[in-house]
Amino acid sequence: MAKEKDSNLFDYNEESIRSLDWREHIRLRPGMYIGKLGDGSSPDDGIYVLIKEVIDNCIDEHTMGYGKHVDITIEGKTVTIRDYGRGIPLGKVVDVVSKINTGAKYDSKAFQKSVGLNGVGTKAVNALSTYFKVTAYREGKEKTAEFERGVLTKEHKETKSSEENGTRVEFIPDDTVFKNFHYIHEYLDGQLWNYCYLNAGLVINLNGKKYVSKNGLLDLLQRKTNEDELRYPVIHLKGEDIEVAITHENQYGEEYYSFVNGQYTTQGGTHLAAFREGYVKTIRDFYKKDYDAADIRASICAAVSVRVQEPVFESQTKTKLGSQVVYDGGPTMRNFVADFLSKELDNFLHRNPTTAESLKKRIEQSERERKELAGIKKLANERAKKANMHNRKLRDCRFHLNDEATGKDKDNIIEKQKESTIFITEGDSASGSITKARQVETQAVFSLRGKPLNCFGLTKKVVYENEEFNLLQHALNIEEGYEGLRYNNIVIATDADVDGMHIRLLLMTFFLQFFPDLVKNQHVYILETPLFRVRNKQETIYCYDEGEKQAAIKKLGGKPEITRFKGLGEISPDEFARFIGPEMRKEPVIIEHGEHIQQLLEYYMGKNTQERQEFIIDNLKVELDLVEEEEEKKA
């Protein structure tokens, strides 16, 4: 009997093969279609990708000349998107949102330079929503279909309609897939502005707020930078199927916004590499000097947008343009971008000598700063290499954001890379709990010795002189620039006491002062861990604030046991696993438009001022105030 049972384990026959339908496959492997899932705390979380997939279809209609505005409403967890394009042909309403490889974009004449070519987008939204409703309005008629998790529940008959042509999609993301999700307005804000910058004249309305851009990438850079920090006015150049905007600030690092066919390629790709290379060559040729590439690009803030036929992206989420791109059957992307810059940027600098002189001064300033750092940098790197050989500060993970994803399991690897996280902790006890509870594949831990230095107002020299900052810089792999970043999520994990809050501020100051592009591109977060554990013999509830604690006490009734966690080290590894697992709460560090980084740091991290003292006194709240606020919110 044992032999017969064992032989069954190795049977490989017709019954071993299973074909999943489109809906089952999307729900079983959502990462292949929308990247990572998440709860909305990261800008690339799935709930934003669902919105993007629907809006992309609206944008493609606009690009073809149909529909000048898009209306979006988000009420609670329900999203409604209405465009005014041609509308889905009424006989195909069900097929378009529920049959894979059904769409109008396979013939490149219909959608010359479209974002979505494989007909997957809205099907993924449908399959991953508890409720999905699509209505097409076309030439005085309309048709509606309703679904639940991709299953058709009701197909309405065609009826007469007085509505303008177009398509209306309403959906509620599935909360069994996107657990505890919430929308962060700043992420939606950035997403919608990008659509407008790339489609001048398009009007998008979100819950009554209007988004529109007249000057494309020029508007983008003006919004992303502070006017008083610019070394020269934004250079804005446009050609057929390419648009760039360039300026330099006083901050450290390089900052880029790259797009392909209206898609924000957050991970760059061939077009961005071509821009960085072509920009350096053009500058060297113009000034007839062999400047170091790092000096030319230091402190740059630039945006580049290209349109190509049938672009090849590295995954369905289209965050990185692949290397096989040829521009419309002619030159490679590298040559196309290089030729554009060598002509248009060179002409601009000849016509604008004041800008050319300011740019030259910025490059030469970077050169002087780099040479001043050279000596100490060499010593610091040697120290870091020795430390890395037996570095107890870093417990690394297996997958990193900057690893090359290849092979049959490429999509899964890309998904793991997006999940890559480094926790920056204080002290051995907190590091110990996180290290024991972490997911070794995707979560790393960097342990601080104590309070880091307040680096406000200091030069980058301090990053190399301070051993802890230097080791952190090496762990993140950001010394040579943002592109080499090893972890998608940098999570500051400190105690929720006064010392822990101070360490948070000091680390945030470090990133804002020397690596602001990490914050601007939403890679830096604060870990939220529970302040209280409320339990009785039947149930345990973890609470993140006083309001949640009071609700838990009320729910459990009687006199439950209440534990106040004063530090991360007090939370056992078994408990900690849930707080850094799929349901982890992390608060993004977001720089709002118009906020001046140096002024912000001066206010909070500079010398103690009367203004700051008054702010603290005016905003001081005691526990009772917080409880009353929570009660008012519930009422």
ZIWO-V624104 format. One record per residue. N is the residue number from 1. RES is the residue in one small letter. PHI is phi in radians with two decimals (999 if undefined). PSI is psi in whole degrees, -180 to 180 (NA if undefined). OMEGA is omega in radians with two decimals (NA if undefined). Layout:
BEGIN
n	res	phi	psi	omega
N	RES	PHI	PSI	OMEGA
N	RES	PHI	PSI	OMEGA
END
This chain:
BEGIN
n	res	phi	psi	omega
1	m	999	-39	-3.12
2	a	-1.10	-41	-3.13
3	k	-1.14	-42	3.14
4	e	-1.09	-40	-3.13
5	k	-1.16	-43	-3.14
6	d	-1.13	-38	-3.11
7	s	-1.12	-30	3.12
8	n	-1.12	-28	-3.14
9	l	-1.10	-28	-3.03
10	f	-1.83	8	3.08
11	d	-1.11	136	3.11
12	y	-2.39	97	-3.05
13	n	-2.41	-169	-3.09
14	e	-0.99	-34	-3.11
15	e	-1.24	-18	-3.14
16	s	-1.32	-21	-3.06
17	i	-1.64	128	-3.13
18	r	-2.22	131	3.09
19	s	-1.77	123	3.08
20	l	-1.54	141	3.03
21	d	-1.35	172	-3.02
22	w	-0.99	-42	-3.07
23	r	-1.17	-45	3.14
24	e	-1.09	-40	-3.08
25	h	-1.17	-43	3.13
26	i	-1.10	-42	-3.11
27	r	-1.26	-30	3.12
28	l	-1.38	-35	-3.10
29	r	-2.23	60	-3.08
30	p	-1.06	-30	-3.12
31	g	-1.03	-30	3.13
32	m	-1.16	-26	-3.02
33	y	-1.83	-35	-3.07
34	i	-2.25	15	-3.12
35	g	1.33	-141	-3.10
36	k	-1.43	164	-3.10
37	l	-1.49	-80	3.07
38	g	1.34	176	-3.09
39	d	-2.02	9	3.14
40	g	1.76	-2	-3.13
41	s	-1.40	-14	3.07
42	s	-1.97	146	-3.09
43	p	-1.17	-19	3.13
44	d	-1.77	15	3.09
45	d	-1.16	154	-3.02
46	g	-0.98	-34	-3.08
47	i	-1.12	-29	3.09
48	y	-1.38	-31	3.10
49	v	-1.17	-37	3.10
50	l	-1.04	-46	3.12
51	i	-1.08	-44	-3.12
52	k	-1.06	-42	-3.10
53	e	-1.07	-38	3.13
54	v	-1.29	-44	-3.12
55	i	-1.13	-35	3.13
56	d	-0.94	-39	3.11
57	n	-1.15	-37	3.10
58	c	-1.13	-41	-3.12
59	i	-1.16	-40	3.12
60	d	-1.08	-38	3.07
61	e	-1.10	-45	3.13
62	h	-1.07	-43	-3.13
63	t	-1.07	-34	3.13
64	m	-1.40	-2	3.07
65	g	1.74	14	-3.11
66	y	-2.11	119	3.08
67	g	1.58	116	-3.10
68	k	-1.80	-5	3.09
69	h	-2.59	158	-3.12
70	v	-2.28	131	3.11
71	d	-1.86	129	-3.14
72	i	-2.20	134	3.07
73	t	-2.22	132	3.04
74	i	-2.18	112	3.11
75	e	-2.10	110	-3.05
76	g	1.11	-116	-3.13
77	k	-1.91	7	-3.13
78	t	-1.68	127	-3.13
79	v	-1.96	131	3.08
80	t	-2.19	128	-3.12
81	i	-2.24	124	-3.10
82	r	-2.20	122	3.04
83	d	-1.90	173	-3.10
84	y	-2.22	43	3.08
85	g	-1.48	-146	-3.08
86	r	-1.43	-18	-3.10
87	g	1.45	144	3.10
88	i	-1.14	136	3.04
89	p	-0.91	129	-2.94
90	l	-1.01	-33	-3.13
91	g	-1.28	-10	-3.07
92	k	-2.04	12	-3.07
93	v	-0.99	-47	-3.12
94	v	-1.20	-47	-3.08
95	d	-1.05	-43	-3.04
96	v	-1.08	-31	-3.10
97	v	-1.84	3	-3.08
98	s	-2.46	5	3.08
99	k	-2.18	117	-3.13
100	i	-1.05	144	3.14
101	n	1.14	30	2.99
102	t	-1.98	123	-3.13
103	g	-3.13	-179	-3.10
104	a	-1.95	18	-2.98
105	k	-1.94	11	3.14
106	y	-1.39	-29	3.05
107	d	-1.54	110	-3.03
108	s	-1.14	-11	3.09
109	k	-1.28	-31	-3.12
110	a	-1.32	-42	3.13
111	f	-2.29	85	-3.00
112	q	-0.96	-48	-3.06
113	k	-2.34	68	-3.03
114	s	-1.55	160	3.07
115	v	-1.38	-51	-3.05
116	g	-1.78	121	-3.09
117	l	-2.00	-13	-2.98
118	n	-1.87	8	3.04
119	g	1.13	30	-3.07
120	v	-1.78	-36	-2.95
121	g	-0.74	-66	-3.06
122	t	-1.21	-24	3.07
123	k	-1.15	-40	3.11
124	a	-1.13	-41	3.11
125	v	-1.08	-44	-3.13
126	n	-1.05	-50	-3.07
127	a	-1.15	-29	-3.06
128	l	-1.78	20	3.12
129	s	-2.10	139	3.08
130	t	-1.20	-27	3.10
131	y	-2.50	133	-3.13
132	f	-2.47	126	-3.12
133	k	-2.31	129	3.12
134	v	-2.17	134	3.09
135	t	-2.25	129	3.07
136	a	-1.87	133	3.07
137	y	-1.97	123	-3.05
138	r	-2.65	115	3.02
139	e	0.89	51	3.05
140	g	1.43	7	3.11
141	k	-2.28	161	3.08
142	e	-2.51	155	3.08
143	k	-2.53	139	-3.08
144	t	-2.18	145	3.01
145	a	-2.36	142	-3.13
146	e	-2.13	143	-3.09
147	f	-2.38	158	2.95
148	e	-2.28	117	-3.10
149	r	0.88	41	3.07
150	g	1.54	-8	-3.13
151	v	-1.64	125	3.13
152	l	-1.12	123	3.14
153	t	-1.87	-28	3.14
154	k	-2.76	125	3.05
155	e	-1.94	112	-3.09
156	h	-1.37	156	3.07
157	k	-1.38	157	3.06
158	e	-1.11	139	3.08
159	t	-2.38	166	3.08
160	k	-1.26	152	-3.11
161	s	-2.57	145	3.07
162	s	-1.78	4	-3.11
163	e	-1.27	152	3.03
164	e	-1.14	153	3.07
165	n	-0.96	151	3.08
166	g	2.56	-170	-3.10
167	t	-2.32	140	3.09
168	r	-2.13	126	3.12
169	v	-2.12	131	3.07
170	e	-2.19	133	3.14
171	f	-2.65	156	3.06
172	i	-2.18	112	3.14
173	p	-0.97	144	-3.08
174	d	-1.28	116	-3.08
175	d	-1.35	-2	2.99
176	t	-1.51	-16	3.07
177	v	-1.70	-49	3.13
178	f	-1.80	87	-2.99
179	k	-1.31	134	3.11
180	n	0.95	37	-3.04
181	f	-1.37	154	3.07
182	h	-2.64	152	3.13
183	y	-1.62	134	3.04
184	i	-1.78	119	-3.00
185	h	-0.99	-39	-3.09
186	e	-1.06	-34	3.12
187	y	-1.22	-43	3.10
188	l	-1.10	-40	3.13
189	d	-0.99	-51	-3.14
190	g	-1.10	-40	-3.14
191	q	-1.06	-46	-3.09
192	l	-1.27	-38	3.08
193	w	-1.05	-40	3.14
194	n	-1.05	-41	3.09
195	y	-1.02	-42	-3.08
196	c	-1.25	-39	3.12
197	y	-1.06	-33	-3.07
198	l	-1.60	-5	3.14
199	n	-2.42	72	-3.08
200	a	-0.91	131	3.13
201	g	1.70	-21	3.09
202	l	-1.19	135	3.11
203	v	-1.93	125	3.07
204	i	-2.03	132	3.08
205	n	-1.99	124	3.07
206	l	-2.08	113	3.14
207	n	0.82	40	3.08
208	g	1.63	-13	3.11
209	k	-1.55	133	-3.05
210	k	-1.71	133	3.09
211	y	-2.09	125	3.09
212	v	-2.75	144	3.13
213	s	-2.27	136	3.11
214	k	-1.73	-27	-2.98
215	n	-2.03	19	3.02
216	g	1.01	-132	-3.05
217	l	-1.13	-22	3.04
218	l	-1.08	-44	3.11
219	d	-1.12	-39	-3.13
220	l	-1.04	-51	-3.09
221	l	-1.18	-35	3.11
222	q	-1.17	-31	3.12
223	r	-1.35	-33	-3.07
224	k	-1.49	-12	-3.09
225	t	-2.06	167	3.04
226	n	-1.81	122	-3.01
227	e	-0.93	-39	-3.08
228	d	-1.33	-6	3.09
229	e	-1.76	-7	-3.10
230	l	-1.30	138	3.12
231	r	-1.44	-21	3.09
232	y	-2.81	157	-3.13
233	p	-1.03	153	-3.10
234	v	-1.04	130	3.03
235	i	-1.51	122	-3.07
236	h	-2.15	117	-3.08
237	l	-2.21	137	3.14
238	k	-2.30	141	3.06
239	g	-2.46	-174	3.11
240	e	-1.24	116	3.12
241	d	1.20	18	3.05
242	i	-2.64	142	3.09
243	e	-2.54	134	3.09
244	v	-2.35	153	3.03
245	a	-2.41	135	-3.01
246	i	-2.44	139	2.94
247	t	-2.73	174	3.06
248	h	-2.22	141	3.06
249	e	-1.93	-164	3.10
250	n	-1.80	-1	-3.07
251	q	-1.39	169	3.07
252	y	-1.46	159	3.03
253	g	1.53	179	3.10
254	e	-2.10	143	-3.09
255	e	-2.31	122	-3.09
256	y	-2.26	148	3.01
257	y	-2.23	114	-3.05
258	s	-2.11	145	-3.04
259	f	-2.45	147	3.04
260	v	-2.30	120	-3.14
261	n	0.89	39	3.11
262	g	1.46	-1	3.14
263	q	-1.65	127	3.12
264	y	-1.32	106	-3.13
265	t	-1.53	88	-3.04
266	t	-1.09	-25	3.13
267	q	-1.76	12	3.07
268	g	1.27	-131	-3.11
269	g	2.24	-160	-3.03
270	t	-1.00	-42	-3.07
271	h	-1.18	-38	3.14
272	l	-1.27	-40	3.08
273	a	-1.05	-41	3.13
274	a	-1.13	-39	3.12
275	f	-1.13	-47	-3.09
276	r	-1.09	-40	3.14
277	e	-1.26	-46	-3.11
278	g	-1.15	-34	3.12
279	y	-1.13	-45	3.14
280	v	-1.07	-45	-3.12
281	k	-1.10	-43	-3.13
282	t	-1.11	-43	-3.14
283	i	-1.12	-44	3.12
284	r	-1.08	-43	-3.14
285	d	-1.17	-39	-3.10
286	f	-1.16	-48	-3.10
287	y	-1.50	-8	-3.12
288	k	0.96	43	3.10
289	k	-2.41	141	-3.11
290	d	-1.55	62	3.13
291	y	-1.07	150	3.05
292	d	-1.17	138	-3.11
293	a	-1.00	-38	-3.13
294	a	-1.11	-35	3.13
295	d	-1.26	-36	-3.14
296	i	-1.16	-39	-3.05
297	r	-1.66	-8	-3.12
298	a	-1.04	132	3.10
299	s	1.20	13	3.13
300	i	-1.27	147	2.96
301	c	-2.30	116	-3.02
302	a	-2.49	156	3.07
303	a	-2.31	140	3.11
304	v	-2.39	133	3.13
305	s	-2.29	131	3.09
306	v	-2.24	157	3.04
307	r	-2.18	127	-3.13
308	v	-2.34	158	3.09
309	q	-1.42	131	3.07
310	e	0.81	64	3.13
311	p	-1.14	148	3.11
312	v	-1.83	111	3.12
313	f	-1.68	161	-3.09
314	e	-1.42	-11	3.06
315	s	-2.78	170	-3.12
316	q	-1.05	-30	-3.10
317	t	-1.33	-8	2.97
318	k	0.99	43	3.13
319	t	-1.64	-8	3.14
320	k	-2.52	128	-3.14
321	l	-1.38	131	-3.10
322	g	-1.23	172	-3.03
323	s	-1.53	-6	-3.07
324	q	-1.50	8	-2.99
325	v	-1.23	128	2.99
326	v	-2.07	135	-3.07
327	y	-1.40	106	3.06
328	d	0.81	45	3.07
329	g	1.28	2	-3.13
330	g	-1.90	-122	-3.10
331	p	-1.20	161	3.06
332	t	-1.19	164	3.09
333	m	-0.99	-40	-3.13
334	r	-1.03	-47	-3.12
335	n	-1.25	-37	-3.13
336	f	-1.07	-49	-3.13
337	v	-1.20	-43	-3.13
338	a	-1.07	-43	-3.14
339	d	-1.12	-41	3.13
340	f	-1.08	-48	-3.11
341	l	-1.17	-42	-3.09
342	s	-1.10	-26	3.11
343	k	-1.61	-57	-2.99
344	e	-1.31	-43	3.13
345	l	-1.21	-40	3.10
346	d	-1.06	-45	3.11
347	n	-1.07	-42	-3.12
348	f	-1.08	-45	-3.11
349	l	-1.16	-35	3.07
350	h	-1.17	-36	-3.11
351	r	-1.43	-17	-3.09
352	n	-2.22	75	-3.07
353	p	-1.07	-30	3.14
354	t	-1.15	-45	3.09
355	t	-1.11	-42	-3.14
356	a	-1.04	-40	-3.14
357	e	-1.21	-41	3.12
358	s	-1.11	-40	3.12
359	l	-1.12	-42	3.13
360	k	-1.07	-43	3.13
361	k	-1.11	-39	3.12
362	r	-1.11	-43	3.14
363	i	-1.11	-44	-3.09
364	e	-1.24	-30	3.04
365	q	-1.14	-43	3.11
366	s	-1.09	-38	3.12
367	e	-1.09	-45	3.12
368	r	-1.10	-43	-3.13
369	e	-1.11	-39	-3.14
370	r	-1.16	-42	-3.13
371	k	-1.19	-35	3.10
372	e	-1.14	-33	-3.11
373	l	-1.44	-19	-2.95
374	a	-0.91	-48	-3.08
375	g	-1.10	-53	-3.10
376	i	-1.19	-31	3.13
377	k	-1.10	-42	-3.13
378	k	-1.09	-47	3.13
379	l	-1.11	-43	-3.12
380	a	-1.12	-40	-3.14
381	n	-1.18	-36	3.08
382	e	-1.14	-41	3.10
383	r	-1.11	-42	-3.11
384	a	-1.13	-39	3.13
385	k	-1.10	-43	3.11
386	k	-1.11	-43	-3.12
387	a	-1.13	-37	-3.08
388	n	-1.16	-26	-3.14
389	m	-1.15	-32	3.09
390	h	-2.40	49	-3.03
391	n	-1.41	104	3.10
392	r	-1.35	-13	-3.11
393	k	-1.26	-31	-3.05
394	l	-1.96	121	2.94
395	r	-1.85	105	-2.95
396	d	-1.44	168	3.07
397	c	-1.94	180	-3.04
398	r	-1.58	-33	-3.10
399	f	-1.85	137	-3.14
400	h	-2.26	151	-3.09
401	l	-1.04	-35	-3.04
402	n	-1.62	5	3.08
403	d	-1.24	152	3.09
404	e	-1.48	126	-3.13
405	a	-1.62	119	3.14
406	t	-2.42	172	3.05
407	g	1.54	-178	-3.09
408	k	-1.14	-30	-3.08
409	d	-1.63	25	-3.03
410	k	-0.99	-46	-3.10
411	d	-1.10	-39	3.13
412	n	-1.17	-38	3.12
413	i	-1.13	-43	3.12
414	i	-1.05	-40	3.12
415	e	-1.10	-42	3.12
416	k	-1.15	-38	3.13
417	q	-1.09	-38	3.13
418	k	-1.19	-27	3.12
419	e	-1.42	-12	-3.05
420	s	-0.98	128	-3.01
421	t	-2.40	139	2.98
422	i	-2.07	126	3.07
423	f	-1.64	126	3.06
424	i	-1.75	114	-3.01
425	t	-2.04	164	3.08
426	e	-1.90	128	3.03
427	g	1.35	163	-3.05
428	d	-1.30	-33	-3.07
429	s	-1.17	-45	3.12
430	a	-1.15	-43	3.13
431	s	-1.05	-40	-3.12
432	g	-1.09	-45	-3.14
433	s	-1.10	-46	-3.12
434	i	-1.17	-42	-3.10
435	t	-1.07	-41	-3.14
436	k	-1.25	-30	-3.05
437	a	-1.62	-16	-2.98
438	r	-1.18	163	2.99
439	q	-1.60	111	-2.98
440	v	-1.07	-29	-3.11
441	e	-1.14	-41	-2.95
442	t	-2.18	-2	-3.05
443	q	-2.17	123	3.11
444	a	-1.94	160	-3.14
445	v	-2.28	130	3.05
446	f	-2.05	123	-3.03
447	s	-1.78	126	3.07
448	l	-1.47	149	3.13
449	r	-1.34	-37	-3.12
450	g	-2.97	-146	3.11
451	k	-1.30	126	3.08
452	p	-1.24	168	-3.12
453	l	-1.23	143	2.97
454	n	-1.36	107	-3.02
455	c	-1.69	12	3.13
456	f	-1.06	132	3.09
457	g	1.44	-6	-3.14
458	l	-1.59	160	3.12
459	t	-1.54	173	-3.09
460	k	-1.14	-12	3.08
461	k	-0.94	-36	-3.09
462	v	-1.14	-27	3.14
463	v	-1.11	-33	3.14
464	y	-1.55	-32	-3.13
465	e	-1.30	-31	-3.12
466	n	-1.57	114	-3.03
467	e	-1.01	-41	-3.09
468	e	-1.16	-45	3.11
469	f	-1.10	-40	-3.11
470	n	-1.15	-42	3.12
471	l	-1.17	-37	3.10
472	l	-1.15	-43	3.10
473	q	-1.04	-41	3.13
474	h	-1.22	-40	3.12
475	a	-1.06	-40	3.14
476	l	-1.37	-19	-3.11
477	n	1.08	48	-3.09
478	i	-2.03	9	-3.12
479	e	-1.04	-42	-3.09
480	e	-1.60	4	3.12
481	g	2.33	168	-3.02
482	y	-1.17	-27	-3.03
483	e	-1.13	-27	-3.10
484	g	-1.50	5	-3.07
485	l	-0.86	128	-3.04
486	r	-1.52	-21	-3.07
487	y	-2.25	134	-3.13
488	n	-1.25	-31	-3.10
489	n	-2.13	122	3.07
490	i	-1.88	110	-2.99
491	v	-1.97	118	3.10
492	i	-1.44	117	-3.06
493	a	-2.06	95	-3.12
494	t	-2.17	165	3.10
495	d	-1.09	154	3.13
496	a	-1.61	42	3.05
497	d	-2.05	-175	-3.06
498	v	-1.07	-45	3.14
499	d	-1.12	-42	3.13
500	g	-1.09	-42	3.11
501	m	-1.11	-38	-3.14
502	h	-1.14	-41	3.12
503	i	-1.11	-39	3.07
504	r	-0.97	-50	-3.11
505	l	-1.07	-41	-3.13
506	l	-1.15	-40	3.10
507	l	-1.22	-41	3.09
508	m	-1.10	-36	3.09
509	t	-1.10	-43	3.11
510	f	-0.99	-49	-3.11
511	f	-1.19	-44	-3.12
512	l	-1.17	-34	-3.11
513	q	-1.29	-45	-3.00
514	f	-1.94	-25	-3.12
515	f	-2.35	58	-3.07
516	p	-1.09	-25	-3.13
517	d	-1.15	-25	3.07
518	l	-1.15	-39	3.14
519	v	-1.31	-45	-3.10
520	k	-1.10	-28	3.13
521	n	-1.72	20	3.00
522	q	0.97	54	3.05
523	h	-1.90	-10	-3.03
524	v	-1.86	131	-3.08
525	y	-2.36	162	2.99
526	i	-1.93	126	3.10
527	l	-1.29	131	3.04
528	e	-1.76	123	3.07
529	t	-2.11	156	-3.06
530	p	-1.15	145	3.06
531	l	-1.56	-26	-3.06
532	f	-2.35	150	2.93
533	r	-2.09	120	-3.14
534	v	-2.01	124	-3.07
535	r	-2.62	155	2.91
536	n	-2.23	-166	-3.06
537	k	-1.22	-23	-3.08
538	q	-1.64	-33	-2.96
539	e	-2.57	148	3.06
540	t	-2.13	130	3.13
541	i	-2.16	129	3.09
542	y	-1.72	133	-3.02
543	c	-2.11	137	-3.05
544	y	-1.71	-9	3.08
545	d	-2.72	176	-3.09
546	e	-1.08	-39	3.14
547	g	-1.07	-45	3.12
548	e	-1.13	-36	3.12
549	k	-1.08	-46	-3.13
550	q	-1.10	-39	3.13
551	a	-1.14	-38	3.14
552	a	-1.16	-42	3.12
553	i	-1.06	-42	-3.13
554	k	-1.15	-40	-3.11
555	k	-1.18	-45	-3.08
556	l	-1.34	-28	3.12
557	g	1.20	175	3.14
558	g	1.11	-142	3.11
559	k	-2.17	82	-3.12
560	p	-1.20	160	3.07
561	e	-1.35	129	-3.12
562	i	-2.07	125	3.09
563	t	-1.99	131	3.07
564	r	-1.76	117	3.10
565	f	-1.43	116	3.14
566	k	-1.54	-27	-3.13
567	g	-2.57	162	-3.12
568	l	-1.12	-30	-3.12
569	g	-1.15	-18	3.14
570	e	-1.41	-15	-3.12
571	i	-1.58	124	-3.09
572	s	-1.17	153	3.11
573	p	-0.94	-38	3.14
574	d	-1.09	-41	3.11
575	e	-1.24	-40	-3.05
576	f	-1.09	-31	-3.09
577	a	-0.93	-38	-3.11
578	r	-1.28	-26	-3.07
579	f	-1.46	-14	3.07
580	i	-2.11	16	3.12
581	g	-1.63	-155	-3.09
582	p	-0.99	-27	-3.11
583	e	-1.74	20	-3.14
584	m	-1.00	136	3.04
585	r	-1.75	123	3.07
586	k	-2.41	136	-3.07
587	e	-1.73	121	-3.13
588	p	-1.21	145	3.01
589	v	-1.55	112	-3.03
590	i	-2.07	130	3.01
591	i	-1.65	115	-3.12
592	e	-1.34	153	3.13
593	h	-0.98	133	3.08
594	g	1.63	-11	3.12
595	e	-1.37	129	-3.11
596	h	-1.60	113	-3.00
597	i	-1.00	-47	-3.10
598	q	-1.14	-39	3.10
599	q	-1.17	-38	3.11
600	l	-1.07	-47	-3.14
601	l	-1.17	-38	3.12
602	e	-1.06	-42	-3.09
603	y	-1.15	-47	-3.04
604	y	-1.59	-30	-3.01
605	m	-2.05	-3	3.10
606	g	-1.41	-164	3.14
607	k	-1.12	147	-3.10
608	n	-1.08	119	-3.08
609	t	-1.94	160	3.10
610	q	-1.06	-38	-3.11
611	e	-1.07	-42	-3.13
612	r	-1.21	-40	3.10
613	q	-1.03	-44	-3.14
614	e	-1.12	-39	3.13
615	f	-1.08	-45	-3.12
616	i	-1.09	-46	-3.13
617	i	-1.09	-44	-3.11
618	d	-1.15	-30	-3.05
619	n	-1.84	9	3.14
620	l	-1.17	129	-3.13
621	k	-2.27	140	3.08
622	v	-1.76	169	-3.06
623	e	-0.96	-39	-3.12
624	l	-1.06	-41	3.12
625	d	-1.05	-43	-3.10
626	l	-1.14	-40	3.11
627	v	-1.10	-45	-3.14
628	e	-1.08	-39	3.12
629	e	-1.07	-46	3.14
630	e	-1.04	-43	-3.14
631	e	-1.11	-39	3.12
632	e	-1.12	-40	3.14
633	k	-1.08	-43	-3.11
634	k	-1.17	-37	-3.13
635	a	-1.17	NA	NA
END
